Amino acid sequence: MTKRVIVALDNKNLTQIIALVKKIKSHVFGFKIGKEFFYNYGIEGYKKIYKLSNNIFLDLKLHDIPNTVERALNALIKLKPILTTIHISGGDEMQKVTSRLKKYKTKILGVTILTSLNSSQTKKYYNNKNVNQLVKKFAQNAKNNNLDGIVCSPLELKTVRKVVGSKMLIVVPGIRLKNQNNANDDQKRILTPKEAIKLGADYLVIGRPIVESNNPLKTIKEINKSINEK
């Protein structure tokens, strides 16, 4: 069975996070450690998860001047994550610093438009309410600047895959399960796991549907089954 799910470790209790990782690690591709986890538990917390599963997506979404981003990436790469992220909106020169880091195994992904933004927000901050058009432009820039992959919402998957071709990775957040209540969800552009895979996603980032489940192991098994069904 192909493992495509990266579980976002959003739970604030490190003991509970470690217990969850132990329970489901053999059924997932890896685990995402983002700002919330990293700022709470730091490198020591990271290392505790890394000992259990070394497929870590260290998602800190770097966005700064090129020199600062390059130095930060050099520091992060020492932690040996399999994936990490920068914002494409940081510009060409910021993206191009990643070319000097190709000798390392860590793949550097470009974040397009955050999945929390809808068309009214992109109109306000990017002067374009066409999210798909914006993401397409960002993806093309990431390809031109030789990034290893893209982070985008599932709704832009089909467009992004056409732009970047088959070699660049596409990692997709904004995944929710069927019949899940999304009334208070801050993710605006979402699809189910199976839909996202069919549209060309390589890996799916799923947090709350698994982390907050009463039976996380059962949930991930059901997700895997749905993904692998023809």
C-alpha angles and dihedrals in degrees: 000000000000113000112218104154125103109190116219109222100219099150111113095213110086093199090056091045092054091048090051093049091051091050099050107021095105091055100051137060093235148300134280119224112192137175096288093056096037095049092047100043105017127193093329091056090046091053092052090058092041090057089058097041125005094196094096125165102204100199108187096138098220115214119170142099113318097253093051092047092049092052091046091051091050089055094046094048089062086069088060101227114175090223136019136170146232130179113256088210088070087085140245099295092050091051094046093062087074090070089073090057099056091107089072125080094233111105116218116217128197118228112222115187118342113252090232091069123089129188095278091055094047089049089053098045104025099027090236125096092190100096094182091054092049094049090048090055092047092049092051090051091050090051092048090051093050100244116167096236152334138257112210141147117270091247091067095043098103092050094045094049090054091051100046100033126215101306101065118080120241117203116188131203122178093074118153133172125247115274091013115147107242098173094121097031119132090203107094103179109052143154137174121269095254093048092051094049091049089054093055110274116153096196135012124216109213123174124151098032088061104026094048095040119117087227110027094176092054090047095052091046090053091048091050091049092051092048094050097044114107 
